[in-house]
Amino acid sequence: MSRVRDALRHPFWQAVLLLVAAWLVFRFGIQYVPPLFGVRSAPVPQSVMLQYMLTALVGVLLYVSDNEARWRRFKEPITATLVDPGKRRLRVALLVLVPALVGFMTYRQARPSVSAPIQLRSIHPAPPGEITFRGQSMRLTGLENPLRSGGALEEHVREGRRVYYQNCLPCHGDRLDGEGHFGHGFSPTPLSFTDPGTIAQLTESFVFWRIAKGGPGLPREGAPWNSAMPAWEDFLTADEVWAVVVFLYEQSGWQPRRWEAGGEGEGGHE
Amino acid sequence: MSRRRVGVALLALAWSVSLAVLGPLQAQDLTRGKAVYDRWCAGCHGETGAGDGEAMTYMLPRPRDFRRAVYQVRTTATGGLPTDADLMRVVDEGMPGTTMPGWRTRLSEAERRDVVAHIKSFSRFFEGENPTPLAFGKAPRLTAEGLVEGERWYRELECFKCHGDAGRGDGPSAPTLTDDWNQPIRAADLTRGWNFNGGASVEQIYRRLRTGLDGTPMPSFSDAVEGEILTEEQLWRVAQWVHSLSPERPPVREVIRAPRLDGALPSGPEDSAWAAIPPAWVPLVGQIVIKPRWFAPRVDGLWVRAAHDGQTLAVLVAWSDPSRSPDATWQEWIDGVAGAMTDADGPVPTTQGPDRLHVQVPLRPPEGLERPYFLGGDPRRPTYQWQWTSAPDAVREGRGTGLGAFTASATTTVQHAAVFADGEWRVQFARALAPADTAAAPAFPVGEAVPMAFYAADGSDGEDERRGAVSAWYAIYLDVPTPPRVYVAPVLAVLVTAGLGGLVVVRAQRRARST
């Protein structure tokens, strides 16, 4: 026990321990933080891991070299390994193992790897100020959903439900999570409306624009050639699109973003 | 005697107490269950549970009609009601191969329980009933002889009549199948386990064999077991045999690898050399982007293999299709499908066309990240396509500017061979890596991922040039010979590291000696 305690007081082993702990946190810990705030998460990618670990290493080195005595004690086991006649075996083992490891990693880097061409797209491209819908010009900026100020909302939700189930469901799904029965066949996969980063961030006029013009109506940075979203103006009337917008917000429980009082707000894009 | 009477009295007491306690609870459940149902289920199943929601004609099979209390996936005897656990399982996990999703991620357990109570309320058959599950026993150990026996019973029990000799749902009765609501229903393709309505494990398959899939033509074989036509173990062997027909759900990779072969390329779709090349699974889904949309595609994916020899690229595409279209025996089927599906985008064809497979790549190398529109290309960025049809068995080669917008070249440089057997098409294409005419066709560069996408249609299923199944963009990669640096670089790295390490040791020791 006391040997362990001694080792824990030794700056060299402290440094090693800190680095191992940092690696564990980066590799396994970080991905569980975003879900606490309801955001989707993924493991830290390899390249970022390397940056994180280098930062941690610099921090640890700053700590051990911070005072002279600690720095000397930190170097002791390293010098001993390099010099001590009693540590000859360890020395030889390291001299074999470390180059072998480097060789292996080089091989993994050099080995031809195949990856598909990168696909990038902007999530919420900037909307145009004005569009034509079935030949009719519409000013999007400052535009509110006309159904919200006319007729019974319940009727609009009912109509929107019909439109959704007959048109949107195969991709965006019963659960509104983009996992409809055809969703897996498309790339990029259909948007999840339950994700706080989608319709919750947008005005209803933005959503109207995206539905009306679909993938083909995306600006170039939106990679219109990949999106499977149809241009729904070919299928639906303006009222049907506005109704399905109402339904999306009702069913998902999100509130649409509103235009600022001045009318010239940020619009939908982030 | 008296003990029994006490028992009965106790039972009666328990019954009345549970009624008193559970009665109001049940009512409460139903109110909440109705709210959940109306919000999340009624769009397909209809507010009255008749399976006639707004989406009814936009899916095949259609949504379940709850009023008859006929359920496919049960643990109870055929003709019996499902247990609550059976219903709960389907609500939780959904029905693979259909449009029914699992609800675990969306609804709380209480909500799911309430909705099950509400679903049961659509039929009076459930009143006072407490269905009991069958006893299923355990699977015997999987053996090679067992599989042979399973296959023997697969034929003996005439499973092939619907499911076909190789299990691809292409049996002689397949074109005539309808469910209890007189809607067309497909015999399961047993090589696609991930689409089995009740799950793909041996245990789940065995349960379906014992309980049948009520409401569908799939019968229960419990009678055969009870009548000692076959033993339980032999029925388990059938389940194991069926299970063996399907791979696990194949992972989707974005890149189709075409290895470079030193010897000759495979000579045709049936060349055994193809077996050495791992296939890539390309999932296909209904074309629901432009008019006319198609909501019930037959082809759910393609197995794609490719290889090259530095001169020629060969691509083999294999997929399940129960008919070699057009086929008169499938006329009844196509009529049924046309009657079942929506005509929102125009009437579904009732004359059979050929089966189709389109393979497309960009006509010109993509500039930056831009590609042609994934649906056949666009006028600004056309695609180069191979369009194969089953009748006549021919490939047209040419330029696509959208789905259904295709101009065939005067000359064809792609060779093909197509084989149809046991409900599967295997079509091989071969073309020189360098095109004969660089304006009309792109080259297939080695060592570079080239975007590739697919389209497939079953002419006996109401499908044509637009009603069919599409894929997103994938990529094909023609392997390059391994460059020498792959082997040289690691050796250099080892030498340099070892040398540096040695240097550090020597210097440290010299310094130690000098102090």
Interface residues (C-beta under 8 A of the other chain):
Chain A: T79 L82 V83 R91 L94 L95 V96 V98 P99 A100 V102 G103 F104 M105 T106 Y107 Q109 A110 R111 P112 V114 S115 A116 P117 I118 Q119 L120 R161 R162 Y164 Y165 Q166 L169 P170 C171 G173 D174 R175 D177 E179 G180 H181 F182 H184 G185 F186 S187 G215 P216 R220 A223 P224 W225 N226 A228 M229 P230 D234 F235 Q251
Chain B: R39 W40 G43 C44 G53 E54 A55 Y58 T98 T99 P101 W103 T105 R106 V252 E254 V255 R257 P283 L284 V285 G286 I288 V289 I290 K291 F295 T342 A344 P366 L369 E370 R371 P372 Y373 F374 L375 D378 R381 G447 A449 P451 V470 S471 A472 W473 Y474 A475 Y477 D479 V480 T482 P483 R485 V486 A489 P490 V491 L492 A493 V494 L495 T497 A498 G501 G502 V504 V505 A508 Q509 A512
